[in-house]
Amino acid sequence: MLAVARRPAPHTRAHAFVPLDVAAAGPGRLAALLDAHAVTAVVNATGGWGTTAEKMRSAHVDLPRRLAAGCAATGRRLRVVQMGSIHEYGPVEDGVLIGEDHVPGPLTPYGATKRAGSEHLLAESRAGRIDALVLRAVNVCGPHTTTASFLGVVAQRLRALAPGGTLTLDVAAARRDFVDVRDLAGAAVAALTAPGRSRVVNIGRGEAVPMADLVDVLVKVSGIDPAAVRLRPAKVTSKGGSWTCADIRLAADLLGWRPLIPLDASLRAMWEAAGAAEPPGGTG
């Protein structure tokens, strides 16, 4: 396996690595890299939690376009697995099971740019230049996931809590589908050789879990006295509205995939990985 990014992550050092900003690389350079390593399939797991439209467009639109051009320039029809987002569908009514036939209508720059990148790869696939599958993933938790996410921020604040201190967390009355990052990686691996092309496949657990329940689990695995943490009701200000729940039947049928890791185990691994990433002496 070859990892390509602007800089390596500590937990990926066991793999071959090439430093490269794909969003700024031309098709010829990308094609040469892919040919030099005899690459037959690519997983685009890049993404941006940046707050500006420019950063999101670079990560979600420009990079997939350059990646598609580089793959096409090899002259080989490479499989490209795009790690998309459930937020490409936009907000839905509470109780809706989001299937792949749900008409996308993202209202946020995040959802709109993620959808634009995915749609470009699907168009290139239909044109015969690449062989693409888009995995529209729900929110992700587990080890080494971004600290910019809601649960990542909660974990950081819990770790920074001084002994005997108290913490107030603003938590919206939202219900979200979450999947462990290792299950998502398993879906990506399955998609590398799955039949079919130019398809969208939803990846999640198929469960809408109250955000407050997830925070309660994270507090429990942290070992902090629950009485020290107060949850304060807040408005929904996230990228995906108040409800997400993915229909994952196609993932089972097409990829032979299903989620295996329970959320409590995922959040425990997330907590432990965050601790291992701290510098000596912790965060205090």
C-alpha positions in Angstrom: 0.0 0.0 0.0 1.2 3.5 -0.9 0.1 6.5 1.2 0.1 10.0 -0.4 -0.4 13.2 1.5 1.2 16.5 2.2 2.8 15.0 5.4 2.7 11.7 7.1 0.6 10.9 10.1 2.4 9.0 13.0 0.0 6.1 13.0 0.6 5.4 9.2 4.4 5.1 9.3 4.3 1.4 8.6 3.3 2.1 5.0 5.2 3.4 2.1 4.7 7.2 1.9 5.1 9.9 -0.8 4.7 13.5 0.2 2.6 15.3 -2.3 -0.2 17.9 -2.4 -2.5 16.2 -4.8 -4.7 19.3 -5.0 -1.7 21.2 -6.6 -0.2 18.4 -8.7 -0.7 18.2 -12.5 -2.0 15.1 -14.3 1.4 14.1 -15.6 3.0 14.1 -12.2 0.2 12.1 -10.7 0.2 9.6 -13.6 3.9 9.1 -13.2 3.6 8.5 -9.5 0.7 6.0 -10.1 2.7 4.2 -12.8 5.9 4.1 -10.9 4.2 2.2 -8.0 2.0 0.1 -10.3 -1.1 1.4 -8.6 -4.3 -0.3 -9.8 -6.8 1.4 -7.4 -7.0 4.6 -5.4 -8.9 5.6 -2.3 -9.4 9.3 -1.9 -9.7 9.8 1.8 -8.9 13.5 1.8 -11.2 16.0 3.2 -11.3 19.4 4.8 -12.8 20.6 8.0 -11.8 24.1 7.0 -14.2 26.9 7.7 -13.6 28.9 4.5 -15.3 28.2 1.2 -11.8 28.4 -0.5 -10.4 25.6 1.7 -13.4 23.4 1.2 -13.4 23.9 -2.5 -9.7 23.0 -2.7 -10.1 19.8 -0.6 -13.5 18.6 -2.0 -13.6 19.8 -5.6 -10.2 20.7 -6.9 -8.4 17.7 -5.5 -10.9 15.1 -6.9 -10.7 16.8 -10.3 -6.9 16.6 -10.3 -7.0 13.0 -9.1 -9.4 12.0 -11.8 -7.2 13.7 -14.5 -4.1 12.0 -13.1 -5.7 8.6 -13.1 -7.0 9.0 -16.6 -3.6 10.1 -17.8 -2.2 6.7 -17.0 -4.1 5.3 -19.9 -5.4 2.6 -17.5 -9.0 2.6 -16.1 -8.1 2.8 -12.5 -10.7 2.1 -9.7 -11.2 5.2 -7.7 -13.0 4.9 -4.3 -14.2 8.3 -3.2 -14.8 8.8 0.5 -17.9 11.0 0.2 -20.3 12.2 2.9 -23.9 11.6 4.0 -24.1 15.4 4.1 -24.1 15.4 0.3 -27.8 14.6 0.6 -28.5 17.7 2.7 -30.8 17.8 5.6 -33.7 15.3 5.9 -36.8 15.0 8.0 -36.4 13.2 11.3 -37.1 9.5 10.8 -36.0 9.3 7.2 -33.8 6.3 6.3 -31.5 7.9 3.7 -31.1 5.6 0.6 -28.9 6.1 -2.4 -31.9 7.2 -4.4 -32.5 10.2 -2.1 -32.3 13.3 -4.2 -29.2 15.3 -3.0 -29.9 18.9 -1.8 -27.1 20.1 0.3 -27.5 23.5 1.9 -24.1 24.0 3.4 -20.8 24.7 1.6 -19.4 21.5 3.1 -22.2 19.3 1.7 -22.2 21.2 -1.7 -18.5 20.9 -2.3 -18.4 17.3 -1.2 -21.2 16.5 -3.6 -19.5 18.4 -6.4 -16.3 16.4 -6.0 -18.2 13.1 -5.9 -20.3 14.0 -8.9 -17.3 14.8 -11.0 -15.7 11.5 -10.3 -19.0 9.7 -11.2 -19.1 11.7 -14.4 -15.6 10.7 -15.3 -16.4 7.1 -14.5 -19.5 7.2 -16.8 -17.3 8.6 -19.5 -15.0 5.6 -19.2 -11.9 7.5 -18.0 -11.9 6.0 -14.5 -13.8 3.4 -12.6 -15.4 5.1 -9.6 -17.4 4.2 -6.6 -18.5 6.8 -4.1 -19.0 5.8 -0.5 -21.2 8.3 1.3 -20.2 7.9 4.9 -22.0 9.0 8.0 -20.2 10.8 10.8 -17.0 8.9 11.8 -15.6 8.1 15.3 -12.8 5.9 16.6 -9.1 6.1 16.8 -7.2 8.9 15.1 -10.3 10.6 13.8 -10.2 14.4 13.5 -10.1 16.5 16.6 -12.1 19.1 14.7 -15.3 17.0 14.9 -17.8 17.4 17.7 -16.8 14.2 19.5 -13.1 15.1 18.9 -13.6 18.5 20.6 -15.5 16.8 23.5 -12.6 14.4 24.0 -10.1 17.2 24.1 -12.2 19.2 26.6 -12.6 16.1 28.8 -8.8 15.5 28.7 -8.2 19.1 29.7 -10.5 19.0 32.7 -8.5 19.5 35.9 -9.1 17.1 38.8 -12.1 18.2 40.8 -13.2 20.6 38.0 -16.5 20.8 36.2 -17.3 21.0 32.5 -20.4 22.3 30.7 -20.9 21.0 27.2 -23.4 22.4 24.7 -25.2 19.5 23.0 -27.9 19.8 20.4 -31.0 17.6 20.5 -29.9 15.8 17.3 -29.7 12.2 16.4 -26.8 11.0 14.1 -25.6 7.9 12.5 -22.0 7.2 13.4 -19.6 4.5 12.2 -16.2 3.5 13.4 -13.3 4.6 11.2 -12.0 1.0 11.0 -15.3 -0.2 9.7 -15.2 2.6 7.1 -11.7 1.5 6.1 -13.1 -2.0 5.7 -15.8 -0.7 3.4 -13.1 1.1 1.3 -11.1 -2.0 1.0 -14.2 -4.0 -0.1 -15.0 -1.3 -2.7 -11.6 -1.7 -4.3 -12.6 -4.9 -6.0 -16.4 -4.7 -5.8 -18.5 -5.2 -8.9 -20.2 -2.3 -10.5 -19.0 1.2 -11.3 -20.3 4.8 -11.3 -22.3 3.9 -8.1 -23.0 5.6 -4.8 -23.0 3.4 -1.7 -24.0 4.6 1.7 -21.8 3.6 4.7 -23.0 3.8 8.3 -24.5 1.8 11.1 -28.1 2.5 10.1 -28.8 3.9 13.6 -29.7 7.4 14.6 -28.2 7.9 18.0 -28.9 10.9 20.3 -25.8 13.1 20.5 -26.2 13.3 24.3 -26.0 9.5 24.5 -22.7 9.6 22.6 -21.3 12.2 25.0 -22.4 10.1 27.9 -20.5 7.1 26.6 -17.4 9.2 26.0 -17.6 10.6 29.6 -18.0 7.0 30.9 -14.9 5.7 29.0 -12.9 8.7 30.2 -13.3 7.6 33.8 -14.5 11.2 34.7 -17.2 11.4 37.3 -20.4 12.0 35.3 -21.5 14.5 37.9 -18.6 16.8 36.9 -20.0 17.1 33.3 -23.2 19.1 32.6 -24.9 18.9 29.2 -26.6 22.2 28.2 -29.2 22.2 25.4 -28.0 23.9 22.2 -29.2 24.7 18.7 -28.2 22.4 15.8 -25.4 24.2 14.0 -23.6 21.3 12.4 -23.2 20.4 8.7 -25.9 17.7 8.6 -29.0 19.0 10.3 -30.7 17.3 13.2 -31.0 13.8 11.8 -28.9 11.3 9.8 -29.6 7.6 9.4 -28.2 5.7 6.4 -29.8 2.9 4.6 -26.9 0.4 4.3 -28.5 -2.5 2.5 -26.7 -1.8 -0.7 -23.4 -1.9 1.1 -24.2 -5.4 2.3 -25.4 -6.5 -1.2 -22.7 -4.9 -3.3 -19.7 -4.8 -1.0 -20.5 -7.7 1.3 -20.0 -5.2 4.1 -21.6 -4.5 7.5 -20.5 -2.5 10.5 -18.8 -4.7 13.2 -17.5 -2.3 15.9 -20.0 -1.2 18.6 -20.1 2.5 19.3 -18.9 2.1 22.9 -15.8 0.2 21.8 -15.2 2.9 19.1 -15.4 5.7 21.5 -13.1 3.9 24.0 -10.6 3.5 21.2 -11.0 7.1 20.3 -10.3 8.2 23.8 -7.2 6.0 24.2 -5.8 7.1 20.8 -6.2 10.8 21.8 -4.3 10.1 25.0 -1.5 8.3 23.2 -1.2 11.3 20.9 -0.7 13.8 23.8 2.8 15.1 24.4 4.5 14.0 27.7 2.9 15.7 30.6 -0.6 15.7 28.9 -2.6 18.8 28.0 -2.3 20.7 31.2 
